[in-house]
């Protein structure tokens, strides 16, 4: 099969499309014929070697964590899907023609493979930070970095819970944020004043998705560092805020909940750009700009 791998750490050019052996599903896993794979920021950081001390790799290594496709192998103990089912989920080395998934959900028929390929990480991350923050109906939630994949999902999950959401994004994404059901505002000076004008009764929880060095301002807005959760600024605990990570957490509930809302038309993650498998490096370079509305996807013929 064709698979994207890298033999050394470096820029997008180190990613190569090579021939490799197809993986096989072990107990509790499934294998899919990949139709599309989602591109996440973590992946280009791994490729650059920024995480080599915490996630050492034996090179050459494959890359990718999210995908959508058709089940073609089912491991022992798996009873909720069959060969031929269409699914999306998380696994390993998903920039490939075949990949093993360790968590998955049925792909809603209303959703394309390209759209579904971008679901897994945003769904899991968004629901996790909302749950970690205790967000529920009636709350007012501030989302920093609301236009990307995780931010878009967090806005829509929070709106579905009955929360009022204020989304921070760049000037070109203000209408997009509003289309998701949030009140939009921009980054930059006087952010605290702008948000207070939009939420005179205060902010119950602040979610930092973008990691744009505004933890102190989010704490000022919530009045309590314990009500600020970041997925991107690992210095947040220095100010008393929390960092949320997905290590060791089961993703199945989040994937199924997101699929349910997507099937009902209450959640969407737009595909910003698609790249063929041979251009995975270009896809990661686009992701690294940090100015993406929705998701970047690698497609597999």
N, C-alpha and C positions, 0 to 999 in steps of 0.2 A: 504494500500500500504506500501511498504518498503521505509524508508527514513532515512538518516543519520542526527543525532542530537547530541548536546552536552548539558549536564546539568550543567557544571561548566567550567570555563576557565582553560586551561592547555595545555599539550603536545598532540601529535597525539592520545594518548590512550584515551582521553576523547570523541572521536568521536565514536558513537555507531549506529549500524543499528537496527532500531526499527520499530514497526508498527505505522502507523499514518493515519489520514483521508486525502483523496486526496483533493487538493485545487480545486477551480472552477474559471473559467475565468470571470472577471468582464468586464464592458464596456471598449472597447478599448484594451482588452487583449485576449490572446489565451492560451489554455492549450495543452501541448504535452505529449504523452507517450515517456518518455526520453529513448533514446538509448545510449547516451554518454554525459558526462558533462566535461567541461574544468576545470582545476585546476589553480587558480591564486594566486599569492603571497599575495594579500590582504586577502584571506580567512584564511590562517594560522595565519596571524597577528590578525584577528578578533577572531579566536579560542583561541589564547594565551591571549587575553584581552588587547593587546597593543593599541587598539582603543576604549576601553570601555568609555573613557571620551568624545569622539566625535561621536561615534556610539553605544550608550548604547543599550543593548539587554535585553529582558525579557527571561530568561532561564527557561526550555530548549528551544533551538532554532535550526532551520535547518541552512544549509550553502550551498554556491554555487551560482554562478551568470550566468554562461554560459552553454548552452546545445544545443543538436541537437536531433530531434526526429520527431514523426508523430503527426500532429494536431488531437486532439480528442475532442476538445471543442472550440467554437468560441464565444467571447463576443459580446455584442451589439455594433453595429457601425463598426465592422471589416468587410471589403469587399474584401481584397486582398488575403485572403487564405480561404481554405475550409477544412472541416474534411477529413483527408486522405492525405493532402499535407505533404511533408517532408520539414522541415525548420531548421534553426539554429538561435540563438539569445541570448538575455539577459533577466534575470528575477530574481526570488527569490527561494532560497532553491532548487537548481537544482540537488543536490546529492540525487535523489529520483526517484521512478518509474514514477511519474507524477509531472510536474512543470508548473507554469504559467509564460509566457513570456510577457514582456512589450514592447519589440522591437524585430524585427525578419526580416529575408529575406529567400527567397526560397533557399533550398540547391541545389547547382548544381549537376546534376546527375553524373558527373564525380568524385565527391568528396564523400568519405565515411562518415558515421555518426561520426566516431572517429575523422577524420580530421576536419569536420565542427564544432564539439563541441568545438574545440580550437580557433575558429575564432573570436568570438564577441569582447572580450576585446582587443586583439591585433589590430584588424581592427580599432575599434573606437579610441583607444589611439594613434596608429601610425598616422592616418589621422589627428587627432586633433593637435598633436605636429607639424606636417608638416605645417598645416594651420596656427597655431599660430606663426610659424617661417617664414611664407611667402615663403616657398620653391617652386621654379618653375624651369622650364627647363633652363639649362645653369648655374645654381648654383652649387657650390661644398658644400656638406653637410657632416659633421662628426657625426657619430652615435656611442655613447659610450654604449656598451652592445648590440652589433649587432647580437648575436647568439641566444638570447632568443626569446620568442614568439613575444613580441612587437617590439624588435629590428629587427627581421627578416622581419616582416611586414613593418616597417618603411623603411628599405633598399629597399624593392621591390616596395613599393608605390613611393618612391623618384626616383628610376630608371625609373619607368613607366612615371613619369613626365618629364623625360629628364635631371635629375640632375646627376652629378657625385658624387658618394658616397664613403666615406672612413669609413670602419667599424672597430671598436676596439673590439677585443675579445681575448680569451685565445689562447695559442699556438696550442691546439688541434683543434681549430675551424677555423683556417686560410683558409683552402681549402673550408670549408662550406661557409664562407663569400664570397669568390671569386665566388662560384657557384651561388650566389644570384645576382651577377652583380656588386659587390662592390670591391674596392681596400682594402685589409685586412692589418691590423697592430695589434700589441699586446699592452697590458697594460705595465706598468712599467716605469723605469727611461728613460729619454730622449724621452718621448712621443712627446713633442713639436717639437723636432728636426726631429723625424721620420715623423711626419705629414707634417711639412713644406717641407721636401724633396719630399713627395708625392703630395703636393698641392702648388707648388711654387707661384701660383697666389692668394693664400689665401683661407680661409674658410668663406663662406657666412653665414652659420648657423651651430650650434652645438646642438645636441640633446642628453641629458644625460638620458639614459634609466636605467642604472645600479646603479646609485647613489654611485659610488666608490670614492667619495671625490676628484674629479678632476675638480671641477668648475673653480678654478683659472686658471688651464691650458687651459681649453676651452675658457675662456675669453681672455687669452693671444693669442690664435690662431685666434679668430675672431676679436680681437681688439675692441670689444664693448660688454659689458655685456648684452645689450638688444638683442643680437643675440644668446644668450645661453638660452635654455629652458630645464628644468629638470622635470621628473615625479617622481623622487625618492629621491632627496636631498632637504629637506625642509628648509635647511639653505642657499640655493642658493640666495634668495633675500638679504641676508646680504652682498653679493658681487655685487649686482645689477642685477643678473640674474633673470629669471622668473621661477615660478613653474606652471605647467599646470595640472588642475584636470578636471575630467569629470562630476562632480556633476551638475545635472540639464540640461545636454546637451542631445539633441536627437541623438540617435545612428543609426537611420534607414538609413540615407544616407550612412554612413560609411559601414554598413553591406551590403547594396546593391552594393556599389562600389567594395568592396572586393570580393563579390560573382561573380560580372561580370569579374573581372580579374582572379579569380580562374577558372571560367568556360572556359576562353580563354587560360588557361595554363600559364598565366603571373604572377601568385602568388601562392605560396605553403607554408604551415607551416607544417613541418614534425612532426609526432607523436613520441616523444622520448620514452615514456613508457606508458603502459596502466595497470590499476588496476581494479579489480572488485569492485562493490559498497561496499562490506563488508570490503574492505581494503582501504577505503578512507583516513584513518590516515596515512598509508604508502605512499599514493600518495602525501599527503601534506608534509610529511617529505622529500620526494624526491624533491619536489618543493622548499623547504626551503634551500636546499644546494646552490642554485644560480648558478649551473653549468650545466644547462639543455640546450641542443640544440633543439629548437622547443618547443613542448607542452607535458604536462603530462595530461592524460585523465583517467577519471573514466568511466567504461562501465556498462551498465545496461542490464541484460538478456532480 
